Amino acid sequence: MDGLTPGPSARGERYAPIADHGVIGDSRTAALVALDGTLDFLCLPEFDSPTVFAALLDAERGGAFAIAPVEGAVGGEQRYVRDTNVLVTRFATKDGDVELVDFMPVDRAPSTTRIVRMVRAAPRGWRGRGRGRLRMRCMPRFDYGRVSPVAELTPSGATFTGAGIQLHLTSSVPLTLIDGGRGAEAVFDVEARHRACFVLEHVQGRVSGRGADALDARWAARALRRTIVFWRRWIAPARYDGQWRSAVRRSALVLKLLQSRCSGAIVAAPTFGLPEQIGGARNWDFRYAWIRDASFIAYAFVRLGMRDPSNAFTRWAVARCEDARHPGELQSFYGIDGRRTLTETTLDHLEGHRGSRPVRIGNAAFEQLQLDIHGELIDALYLRDVHNEPTPRALWRHVVALTDWVCRNWQRADQGIWEVRGSGQEFLYSRVMCWVAVDRALRLAGRRGFEAPREAWRATRDAIRGDVHDNFWNARIGAFVGSKGSASVDAACLVMPLVGFIPVSDQRWRSTLRVVETRLVRDGLVRRYDMTGMDTEAGSLTAPAFTACSFWYAECLARGGEMEKARATMRQLLARANHLGLFAEDIGADGSQLGNFPLGLTHAALIGAAFAISTTRMAETA
């Protein structure tokens, strides 16, 4: 392992596959840890801050924090401690078996981020004698790999300084400087009743003269216990005991990692630049709060009975409404802190994951018009009212402004859910979600007796429904088409019955579902679209499947009474998860996980499908 190269992955490659990772976090930022023990992606101090480790995007320049057996491992395994986001990586070596425990402590109040990495002999009952010689190398690179830090040894470990950021590494074993004073290394032995501990801390201000035992192995053990307790208490109220309980709870834990404990914003994914196709150019930055994705995730929390995450997101959304330039007008996504300008640039100095370039930060789609987002947001607020707590009048004022805006703008062309780059189109999904916005506002007004222009809203709702049936139904192919006047289908239409726009028994819907199956579905996996005028890389026959759409498909089958097919599809999809039950944005034709990872929208859709299948099954057996 020379220079910055973290060494070959568990599969002998320069880049660990996207699927070969677990995620840890503290609901402020998140890190990816590969099966070979390399922490190869981390932004600090927030999700959308510059990276300090990004070897997943450039094996030489990105920076990595690697812990692995000196002479290599025979094999590696990963698991989460039950009902937590504490990750355990186990290695089998010629001398014995050891395990690496990775986690980020989660404090009640926002505080500095710490990453704890503990190495210990494998517990009795696993293979071997439980000992080994390991090497730790901490090689941060700041500002997206553009700045090499200055490393300096301290009484308790080492500091890394550069680009206005400072990290402190506390180590229970002696360190030496390597790579021309830009990194730190330790070679150490572990055996029964002995462990090594490393704590990497984002320092806010000057490093204090902490003693060598300030963050020792005993502190780490206490932090581990507290972190386990935190996650188990958080997941305990989750109200799902169906067939897919393990997958649902893991998804809930992942979703919680994506919500900022500082602002309540929910990011789409904790990563940027991971390719939707290896070698392709669709390498976007997902470290921001999309109204659409966050609303679906908030709905998933509501379904699970998780009040606090939903309420925190609602407060963040209200702040965006109050910051709007015009009443009811929203941007499609924002920075975690609510900032609007998210200028897209390319990091041309980075190779990209397995050569997939360009690597982008920022996202030009922040300037797009996406008409669907009002529907997802008002639906999430309505469901919060139904399942969590009554809507206050102060919030209703914003709902009225949002709904009135939709009534004035629903006929416009936009860039849609797939964020088409270029001229806008009139998309089916955007129309349907505009209908949802007005429909849910009417329902909410009726539930709470709020004042509203109900007749005008009803007229708009009926006009939108009529437009969809008159102008988006293609009798020749027997389906609702993705854009007005086309003959192509879009998998986003799968949401139509899920949001109540059309009954699952409607003949037009049943015909549409069959067309989607013929054109877009293979082995339970659903491509986004076959639409002309769209991105050919994402719409081609060889394009990867969009995993959220695949779970929407399973939910549609369940709601339509096709239970055997729904359960089979769900089993197929869950079998495509990585070894920890995590999903990226896409699944390639070879079964590989592609795109940013883990994707919140995918896990929210998984929860929805699981509830639909389990609820229908219970109804059948009642």
N, C-alpha and C positions, 0 to 999 in steps of 0.2 A: 504494500500500500504506500506508494510513493507520492510526494506532493500532496495535492488535494484529492486525488482519486480515492474514493472510499473503498475501492476494491471490488471484485466481482460480486454480483448479487448471488442469492441462493441458487440461481439457475446458471451461474457462470457468465453473466452478462455485465457490461459496464453500467447499464441502467436496470435497476430492479423494476419489473413490470408494475404498472399502476396497482394491479390487484394484490401484489405482494406486500401490502402495507396495512398497518393499523393506524388509527388516529387517536391522539390524546389531546386534551385541552383543558382550559380553565374558564371557558365562556368569555374569553377576551381575545384569545388567539388559539391556534391549534397547530400541532406538529404531526408529521407522518413518520412512522418508524417501520423500516423494511424488515423482512424476515431474517436478513443477515445481521440485524442489530444496528443498522445505520439510520440515524435520524437525518433525513436528507431533504426535509422541507420545513421551514418555520419562518414566519414573519413576526416582527416585534416592533412596538409593544401591542399592536392591534392586528386584527385580521388583515386589514388593508394597508399595513405599514410595509416598508421594504423588507426583503428577506435578510436573514442572517445565515440561514442554511438553505441552499437551493441546488444541491447536487443532483436532484431528480430532474432538473432542467439543464444542467451542465456539469458533467462528472468532474471536470478539472477546475472550473472557475467558480462553481456555485457555493462550495463550502459544505462540510458534513461534520457530524458528531457520531463517530463510529465506536462501537464496543463489540469485540468479537474474539473468539479463541485465536491464540497466536498462530497455531498450526492449522487453522481452518476447522470447520465443523463438519461432522459426518452428515448432519441434517439439522434443520431448524423447524420449530413449531411455534405458533402464536395462539394465544387465547386471551380473553378478558376475564379478570376476576368477576365472578357471577354478579350480574346486575350493577356493574360499575363501568367506568371508562379507564380503569387501571389495566394496563397491557402487560402481558407476560410473554417473553420470547425465550424459548428453551433451546439449548444447543447440546448435541451429543458430540463429544470429542474422544480422542483415543485415551485420555487420562480419566475421563468421567463425564458427568453431566452437570451443567450449570444453567441457571436461568437469570434473565435480565428483566427487571421490573421497572416499567416506565409509567410515570404519571405526572400531572400538574396539580398541586394543591389548589383547592377552591376555597377562598375565604369568603365570609359573609359580606364584607365590605370590599370594594375594588381595591386591589393592592398590586404590588409588583408581581410579574410572572416569574415563576420558578419551575424548572424542569428537574425532576428527581429521577436519577437512574441508579438503581441498586442491583448489584451483581452478587448472587449467592449460590451456594451449592443446591442442586435440585433436591427437593424433599424426598424422604425415603419412600420407596415404592415406585420411583421412576427408574429408568435404565441407568446402570453404571454405579460408580462409587460416590458420585457427587463431589467432584473437584475438577479443577482445570486452571490453566494459565491463560490469561487474557490480555489484550491490548486495548487501551482507550486512546483515541485521538480526537481532540476537539480542534476543529479547523474552521472557525467562522469566517465568512466573507460578507461584508456589510453592503448596503445600498444595491441590492440585486446583483451581488458579485462584482461590483465595480471598485470596492475599497477593501484592501487587505488591512486587518487590524495590527496594532502593535501589541504584542503579548508581553506580559511581565509577571514573574513569579511573585507570590505573596506568601505570608506565613500559613495561610489556609488553602492556597491553591494557585490560581492565576487570574489575571484580568486581561480583557481584550478591549482595546479602545480604538475608535475610528468613526468617521462620518457622523459625529455627534452622538454616538451611542457607546455604552460601556456594558460589557458582560463580565460577571464574576463567576468563576468556576471554583467551587469548594470541593476538595478531594480528600478522601480518607486515606489515600496512598500517595507517595511522593510523585511529583510531576517534573518533567523536563521540557524545555522549550525545543521546538523543532521547526523545520521549514523556515529557516532564517529569522526566527523570533516571531513568527506569525501564527503559531499553533502550539498546542501542549499535548504531551503524551505521557502515558503511564503503562508499565507492564507489571502485572501483579498476579498473585495466586489466590484462589478461593478454594475452600474446603469446608467440611462440616463445622458449623458454629462460627464461621468467619464470613464476613461479607465486605465488599467494597462499595462505597457510596460516592456519587458525584451529583452535585447540585449546581445547575447553571441558572444564574439569576440575572434578570434585566435590572441594571442598577440605575436608579433615578437619583442623580446627584453623586457626590464623591463616595468612593468605597471607604467604609469605616475600617478601623484597625481591628477587625473581628479576629478572635482567637482561632486556633486550629480546630477547636472542638465546638465552635459556634453552631455549625450546621453539620454535626457528625452523624454517624450511622444511627445513633439513638434518636436524634431529632428526626431523621428520615423515616425511621420506623413509626414514630408517633404520627408524622404527617401522612404516612401510608394508611394507618388505621383511621385517621380523621377523614381522609379522602374516600375511603371505602364506605364509611358511615354516611358521608354526605350523599353519595350517589345512591346508596340503597334507600335512604330516607326519601330522596327525591322521586325515585321510580316506584316506591311502594304503593301510592294511590292509583296507579295506572289501572283503569278498569277494562281489562280485556283478558279473558281466560279461555279463549277459543283455541282452535287447532294450531294456530300459528303464533302462539304466545311468545316463544323465544325470539322470533323474528320481529314481532311488534315491539317488544321491550328494547331490543337492541336498536331498532329504528328510533324509538323515543329518546334513548340516550344519545344517539348521534345528533338528533335534532336539537337537543338541549345544548350540545357543544357549539352549535352554530348561532346561538343567540347571545348577543353582547350583554353581559351583566351590567355594563356601564350605561347603555342607552336603550336597551330593549329591542334594537334592530336585529333582524335575522338575516344572515348572509346566505346566498345561494349555495356556496361551497367555500371551503377555507383555502382554495388553491387558485392559481392562474396558470395559463400556458400549457396545460396538459391537453394533448391533441385528441380530437374526436376521431381522427384517423391517423395512424402512424405515418409520418412524412407529409401530412396534409397541412393546410394553412389555417384551419378553423381551431385556433388556439387562443381562447378568449380568457378574460379576467372575470372571475365569478365572485370576487371577495366583497361584493356590495349587497345592499338590501333591495332586492327586486320586490315591488309591491305584490306582484303575482305569486311568486314562489313563497314569500313570507306569509301571505294570506292563506295559501294552502296548508302551510306548516302550522299556522295558528289554528286552523280548523282541525288538524290532526291532534293538537294539544287539547282542544275542546272535546273531541271525541273520547280522548283518554281520561278526561276529568282533571286535566292539569290547568288549574285556574291561573296561577302566577305567570307562566310564560305568555299565555294569551293576553292577560291584562297588561303586561309589560310591552308587548307588541302594540296593543291598542294605544297606549300612551305615546309611543314613538310615532304611530300613524297620525294621531291627532296633532302632534307637533308639526308634521309635514303639511297637514291641512292648514294650520295656522300660518305657516311660512309661505303658502302658495302665492304666486304673483297675482292670480285672479281667483276669485272664489270657486272652489270645486275643481280647479285644474291641478293635476298631479303629474309629476315626472315618472317615468316607468321604473326607475330605481335611483337610489341615493347612496351616498357614503354612509358609513355607520353612524357618524355624527350628524347626518342630515345634509351634508354639503351636496351641492348640485352639480358642480363642474367636475367631471371625471374624464378628463382628456385622455384619449387613447394614444399611446406611443409604443414603439417596438424596442426591445432590448436586443440590439443587433450583435452585441458581444457574447450573447449566450447561444450555445449550440442548439438548445431545445431538446426535449425528451426524445431520445433516439433519433435525433436529427430533425425533429418536427419544428419548422420555423415558418413565420416569425413568432417569437415569444412576445406577447402583448401584455402591457399593463394599462389600466384605465380601460374604458369601454365606450366607443363612440355611440352606442345605442342609447346613451342617456339623453341624447337630443331627439330621439325618435318619438313619434306619436304612436302609442299602443292603447287602443280604445278599450281593450278588455279589462284593464287593471281596476277600473272602478267597480266592475262586477265582482271580481274576486274579493276586493276589500269590503264592500258592503255586505256580501254574503258572509264573510268571516265575522263582521260586527253583528249581523243578524243572529248567527249561530251562537255567538257569545251571549247574546241576550236570551236566547232560548235555553241554553244549557249552563251558563255561568252566573250571570247577574244582570239585572235590568239596565237598560241604556239610559244614562242621565240626559237631561235636556241639553246640557252643554255639548254632548257628543251628537245628539240629534241635529243640532244646528249645522254641524259639518256634513252629516248624511244628506240633509236637504240640499246643501250647496253642491255636493258631489252628484246627486241625482239630477238636479237642474242642469248641471254641466253636460251630463250624458244626454239629456233630452234635447239640448241644443246642438250636439256634435255627433250623434250616433251614425249619421249617414256619410261621414267623411271616410276617405281612404286612409289607411294607416299601414304601419310596418308589421303589425300582428305579433302573435306569440313567438314566431320564429325569427323575429327581428330582421326582416328582409332589408338588405342594404341596397338602396336605390329607390325608385319611385314607389309610392304606396299603392296598395290594392284594397278592394273591399273584400275582407275576409269573413268567412262563415263564423269562425271562432269569436272574432271581435263583435260581430252582430249578436251572437248568442249571449255573450257576457254583458253586453249593453242591456239586453233584455233582463238578465239576472239582476243587474244593478237596480233597475226600476222596480222589478217584481219584489225584491227583498226590501226595498224602501217602503213599498206599499204594505207589505206584511208587517214590518216593524211599526209603521204608523198605526196599523190596526191593533196590534198587540198592546201598545202602550197609550193609545188614544192621543197621539201627537197630531198637532196641526200640520197639514200638508196640502198642496194642490192636487188632490187625489184624482180628480177627473182628468186633468191635464196629463198626469202620470199614467193613468190607465190608457188614455188615448195613445200615448207614446209606446207603452208596452205592447199594445195591440198592433200598432203600426210596424214595430220591429218584428213581431212574430209573422205578420203578413208578408213583410219583405223577405224573410228567410224562406218561407214556403213558396212564394211566388218567383223569387229570383235566384235561389241557391239550390233548388231541386232540379236535377237533370233527369228527365224521364227516360232519355235514351240509355243511360247507364244504370238507372234505377238507384240513384244515391244523391244525398246532399253533397255538393261539391265544395272544395276548399275556398274558392273565390268566385265572385259573381261572374257568370257567363262562361266558366271553364268546364272542362270535362275530367278534371283531376280530383282526387280525394286527398284529404288531410286527416291524419290520425287524431288531431285535436278535436275532431267532431265527436270522438268517444265521450267527451264531457257532456254532450247534449242531454242524454237521459240522466246523468249523474247530478245535474243541477236542476232537473225538473222541467227543462224546456219542452221535452217530448216524452210521452209514455214509452216504456220499453216494449209495449205490445203494439205500438203504432206500426202499420205496415210499411210506411216510408222508412221508419227507423230500422226495422228488421231487414229491409232490403239494403239499406246503407251499410249495416253491420256486415252483411254477407259480401258486399263489394270491398269493404275495408279488408276483410279476411283474405279475399282473393288477391288483392293488389299489394297489401302492405304487411300481412302477417305470415310468419314462417316459424314453426316450432315454438309458438307462443310469444315470439318476439315481434315487435311492431316498429316498422320504419316510420319516420315522421310524415312523409308525403311523397307523391309522385307528380307534383304540380309543376306545370310549365312556368317559366319566368322566375323560378326560385333557384336557390343555390344548388348547382348540380352535384357538388360533393356530398351534400346532405340528402339529396333526393334520388340519387342513382340507385340502381338495383343492388349494387355492392355496398351501399351506405350502411353504417351500423344501425342497430335498433336503438330507439330512444326509450330508455328503461321505464320512465314514468308512464308513457303511453301504453307500454306493455301491461303495467299494473292496472291502468284504466280499462284496458280491454278485459282483463280478468274480472274486474268489478262489473262491467257491463254484462258479461255472461252470467254472473251470479244474479244480478238484478232482473235479468230476463228469464230466469228460471232454468238456465242451462248449467245446472250445478255440477254434473260430472265433468263437463268440459271446463268449467271455471276452476274446479279443484285441480284438474290435471294441468291447466295453464299455470296456476299458482305454484304447483310443485316444480314445474319446469323453470319458472322464473327464480324461485328460491334456490334451486340447484345452481343457478348462474352467479349467485353471490360469491364474494371471495371467502377465504377460509375463516373470516370473522363475522360473516353475515353482512358485509358492507357492499354498497353499490356506487359506482361512478355514474356519470351522465349517460353513457352509451355502452352497448355490448356489440362487439365486432362479430363478423361472420365466423371467426374461429373461437368465439366464446370469450375473448379477452375483454377486460374492463377498459373503457376508453373515456376520455374527457375528464373534466374536473371531478375531484374525489375527496370525500364522499359528497354526493349531491343531495341536498335537502329535499328537493321536489320528488326525487325517486322514493325516498324513505317515507315521505308523506303519502304518496300514492300507494305504497305497500300497505300502510296502515289502513287506508280506505278500502282496499281490496280485501284485506283480512277481515275487517268488520262486516263488509257486505256478504262475504261467503259464510262467515260464522252466524250472522243474524238470519240469513235465509235458511241455513241448515237447521237452526233452532226452531224456526217457524215450521219447517217441514216435519220435525219430530214432535211438535207440540200436540 
